[in-house]
Amino acid sequence: MITLDCILDIICTEAYEYGGIPEVPDHKHGAPQNYSAAKRDARGVVAEDRRSYSTSVPALRYDLELLQEADGTLRWVE
Amino acid sequence: MGTFTHYLTVREEQSQFRVTVERATPLEAIREALDHALDLRYSPILPAYLSPGAVPAAPPVLEAITFYFARRPYQVLGRLRPELTQNERDCVFFTEGLASILVVNATAARSAKLRDEVGCDMEHWTLRDGVLNRDEIMIHRAAVNSAGLTLNLSATGDDTIDVYVEQIAASITTLWSFYNAYLPSECHTLSQLLELTRQLVSRHALLRTGDPTMETLRQRNAIVSALVELSASLSYSVTQGTTGGAPILGNRSPFPHHSLLGVAGAVRALTNFTRYLEAAFRTRSASALIQKQYATKKAQMPGRISTYDSGASYSFAMRPEEFEQGGEFSATNTVPLLTHFSLRHGFKEAKFSITAASESLTAECLPAWTLMTLSHEIMHSRVRDIFQSLFGTTWGVDDAADRWDVFFRNFADWYRKPETAVPVDQGLRNVILNFCCATERATILPERSKESDLDVTRDDLFRNFIKHRRLAGEYVVHFHDYYFAYARQPKLYVMSLWASWTTVAAPVARPMEYVVRTLVTIACGTGAPSRDAFKGAIEQLTDGIDALEAAGITSPLFVELRRIVKVDSEKAFALFKPAYYLIDQVRQNFASPSIAALIDRLETDPFAEGSTVAQEYAASIYVYGEQDKPVSPIRYSLAALVRQLSAEQPVHDLQWLTAWNSLVISSQEVGA
């Protein structure tokens, strides 16, 4: 159901997002780091270390947090 | 293994082949072959015409076997039945192989007459005292009107790429010849994959022409990864899909427990199941709609997860649906997914393929291995398309870093002023990013952090997305599966998920995640405030688990699940809230009654009788296919699952039921 052009572009996106590491586990370039995380894809935590080239945009004060109240209940606040 | 299943075995002894039928288990034949170091091939064969309450008659002493390579065996059984005597019916079997029907002890003349009736290729073995000589094998093949395929690939001079070019070209060549003879509808899949390969190779060559950079190196690696994945999937298709053809003894299957006849019939069932859903989704392309409709239409999207409380506009009663607006958005030039079985990957989706667990060949009729799990994987492909449209870059522009600058600015502006209407595609992107950031912040704190610790940079946002997109994607997939495949039946969905998850490692390793995934999915479309939706979903979940246990399906996982919703419910609710927020927006923008109706096809399905309720689907193992009454593979599999979950199986033979379900689905003409 995905068009040919879209599949090609997905591969271009993956190059940026995952640096060319294969999606399917058990390949020599993409050995899973732990089984349960790796079943869906082989990239695991490696993907988290990717950095972009641009850092010129000012940060956002994203103030959503999960707090525990004195009575033990949990509450999202922002 | 069970009392209905027999095993056709062939032992090779000094250039002769001893052919026997074993009842209930092949283990004795295996033991004997091992003892004498004999080559043994075998496959399960299943009696085709059952009578309610009766155990099928044992096969007679073998004098002849006729194999019919019927593409639509379910309909063939319906057509043959009135032509056969009761004695003949007792000698008709079906299989999971390409030789989908076999008849025992029909003479060559009678076999030929039946072949005229059936209209397919045939192989006839005459046995003498149970022994087959190669020169007594008779094969009738219809002339195949094969179209050629132009190989638009050539050696590139790059040794690595050329290895894959050759592998892919060789696999496509094997499959092309085979599909022309046995599965012509799949030739289109091959020509699309060949074109995809050509474009990947051409793109790789282009990347080699400029000065090499780390970025182009990553892109070349991504292309090589794609070629490897494609080549591996095609290899699976060759080994599973093309074995078991005539001459049967010359086309051994690599599946040891289907080594005689192969599993190509079962693979055709997987393919049909997949093509059926693909055809429905092609009618309304999510990516086309996002790019043309959602990019130009503005809407206000909720931006505060902490105060999110759903509402009537998220209810399934809401009409008309947003996704149905704006004219035609059909997808053209799509690439169908290759389908096959995999013991290693189990049920899994990748860019070019869908795999079903190999256990489904023997025990599809157990909830853990039901074909319905395949629908979840196919939805991953739909969601892959959606995520590419929302977050992806393209070869034409290739500006991913700049795009993420824009994504961040859009997200930051919207988060500061969420009441502002934004284009729907941007709004959906913001919602997914908001979910990813919330998931990153789902650490329980005793007090508010310092303000400066709350900053999210552009790179933080990208990292949060990469880290949590899998979970976000799972929620989008759950919505699609629940809405399109399960027709929004919450108890059934709960039972299906948890019956299958008892055999999967991840839910045992991360039970909280899977409990929340379930609760959020069945809460979707209620429009109820978060806390009420959560409580209602817990009731549905525990009802579903109670029903599973009543049907004899138990697991320590269910004890843990009940503990979570009782003792750890505050934490579960904390995780529920951002996910409920996400799935509501997905439901509001991707529900499509027109696609759902194509999947159900209630008016034409002979067993549905107009109802979406799985319990009312009247499929029977004593009813055979009719020519112009297509069965929905989804509804059929769902109804089979309902019988499994309620412990109401029509016969107590896993292999028989599994092969029967496969036979029915493999016989449908889909995807037109």
Chai-1 contact restraints between the chains, C-beta under 6 A:
chainA,res_idxA,chainB,res_idxB,connection_type,confidence,min_distance_angstrom,max_distance_angstrom,comment,restraint_id
A,M1,B,E278,contact,1.0,0.0,6.0,A-B,restraint_1
A,M1,B,F281,contact,1.0,0.0,6.0,A-B,restraint_2
A,M1,B,R282,contact,1.0,0.0,6.0,A-B,restraint_3
A,M1,B,T334,contact,1.0,0.0,6.0,A-B,restraint_4
A,I2,B,D385,contact,1.0,0.0,6.0,A-B,restraint_5
A,T3,B,A331,contact,1.0,0.0,6.0,A-B,restraint_6
A,T3,B,N333,contact,1.0,0.0,6.0,A-B,restraint_7
A,T3,B,T334,contact,1.0,0.0,6.0,A-B,restraint_8
A,L4,B,L196,contact,1.0,0.0,6.0,A-B,restraint_9
A,L4,B,N333,contact,1.0,0.0,6.0,A-B,restraint_10
A,L4,B,V335,contact,1.0,0.0,6.0,A-B,restraint_11
A,C6,B,S287,contact,1.0,0.0,6.0,A-B,restraint_12
A,C6,B,Q388,contact,1.0,0.0,6.0,A-B,restraint_13
A,I7,B,V335,contact,1.0,0.0,6.0,A-B,restraint_14
A,L8,B,Q199,contact,1.0,0.0,6.0,A-B,restraint_15
A,D9,B,G392,contact,1.0,0.0,6.0,A-B,restraint_16
A,D9,B,T394,contact,1.0,0.0,6.0,A-B,restraint_17
A,I10,B,Q388,contact,1.0,0.0,6.0,A-B,restraint_18
A,I11,B,A222,contact,1.0,0.0,6.0,A-B,restraint_19
A,I11,B,A226,contact,1.0,0.0,6.0,A-B,restraint_20
A,C12,B,T393,contact,1.0,0.0,6.0,A-B,restraint_21
A,C12,B,W395,contact,1.0,0.0,6.0,A-B,restraint_22
A,T13,B,G392,contact,1.0,0.0,6.0,A-B,restraint_23
A,T13,B,T393,contact,1.0,0.0,6.0,A-B,restraint_24
A,E14,B,A222,contact,1.0,0.0,6.0,A-B,restraint_25
A,A15,B,R218,contact,1.0,0.0,6.0,A-B,restraint_26
A,A15,B,Q219,contact,1.0,0.0,6.0,A-B,restraint_27
A,A15,B,A222,contact,1.0,0.0,6.0,A-B,restraint_28
A,Y16,B,A400,contact,1.0,0.0,6.0,A-B,restraint_29
A,G19,B,R218,contact,1.0,0.0,6.0,A-B,restraint_30
A,G20,B,R218,contact,1.0,0.0,6.0,A-B,restraint_31
A,G20,B,N221,contact,1.0,0.0,6.0,A-B,restraint_32
A,G20,B,A222,contact,1.0,0.0,6.0,A-B,restraint_33
A,P22,B,S225,contact,1.0,0.0,6.0,A-B,restraint_34
A,V24,B,E229,contact,1.0,0.0,6.0,A-B,restraint_35
A,V24,B,A350,contact,1.0,0.0,6.0,A-B,restraint_36
A,S36,B,A505,contact,1.0,0.0,6.0,A-B,restraint_37
A,S36,B,A506,contact,1.0,0.0,6.0,A-B,restraint_38
A,S36,B,A509,contact,1.0,0.0,6.0,A-B,restraint_39
A,R40,B,R470,contact,1.0,0.0,6.0,A-B,restraint_40
A,A47,B,I466,contact,1.0,0.0,6.0,A-B,restraint_41
A,E48,B,R463,contact,1.0,0.0,6.0,A-B,restraint_42
A,E48,B,K467,contact,1.0,0.0,6.0,A-B,restraint_43
A,S52,B,A401,contact,1.0,0.0,6.0,A-B,restraint_44
A,S52,B,W404,contact,1.0,0.0,6.0,A-B,restraint_45
A,S52,B,D459,contact,1.0,0.0,6.0,A-B,restraint_46
A,S52,B,F462,contact,1.0,0.0,6.0,A-B,restraint_47
A,Y53,B,A401,contact,1.0,0.0,6.0,A-B,restraint_48
A,S54,B,A401,contact,1.0,0.0,6.0,A-B,restraint_49
A,S54,B,D405,contact,1.0,0.0,6.0,A-B,restraint_50
A,V57,B,D405,contact,1.0,0.0,6.0,A-B,restraint_51
A,V57,B,F408,contact,1.0,0.0,6.0,A-B,restraint_52
A,V57,B,R458,contact,1.0,0.0,6.0,A-B,restraint_53
A,A59,B,D455,contact,1.0,0.0,6.0,A-B,restraint_54
A,A59,B,T457,contact,1.0,0.0,6.0,A-B,restraint_55
A,L60,B,A412,contact,1.0,0.0,6.0,A-B,restraint_56
A,L60,B,V456,contact,1.0,0.0,6.0,A-B,restraint_57
A,R61,B,L454,contact,1.0,0.0,6.0,A-B,restraint_58
A,R61,B,D455,contact,1.0,0.0,6.0,A-B,restraint_59
A,Y62,B,C437,contact,1.0,0.0,6.0,A-B,restraint_60
A,Y62,B,V456,contact,1.0,0.0,6.0,A-B,restraint_61
A,D63,B,L454,contact,1.0,0.0,6.0,A-B,restraint_62
A,L64,B,A438,contact,1.0,0.0,6.0,A-B,restraint_63
A,L64,B,R441,contact,1.0,0.0,6.0,A-B,restraint_64
A,E65,B,R441,contact,1.0,0.0,6.0,A-B,restraint_65
A,E65,B,L445,contact,1.0,0.0,6.0,A-B,restraint_66
A,L66,B,A442,contact,1.0,0.0,6.0,A-B,restraint_67
A,L66,B,I444,contact,1.0,0.0,6.0,A-B,restraint_68
A,L66,B,A574,contact,1.0,0.0,6.0,A-B,restraint_69
A,L67,B,L445,contact,1.0,0.0,6.0,A-B,restraint_70
A,Q68,B,I444,contact,1.0,0.0,6.0,A-B,restraint_71
A,T73,B,E570,contact,1.0,0.0,6.0,A-B,restraint_72
A,L74,B,E570,contact,1.0,0.0,6.0,A-B,restraint_73
A,L74,B,A574,contact,1.0,0.0,6.0,A-B,restraint_74
A,W76,B,I305,contact,1.0,0.0,6.0,A-B,restraint_75
A,W76,B,S306,contact,1.0,0.0,6.0,A-B,restraint_76
A,V77,B,S306,contact,1.0,0.0,6.0,A-B,restraint_77
A,E78,B,S306,contact,1.0,0.0,6.0,A-B,restraint_78
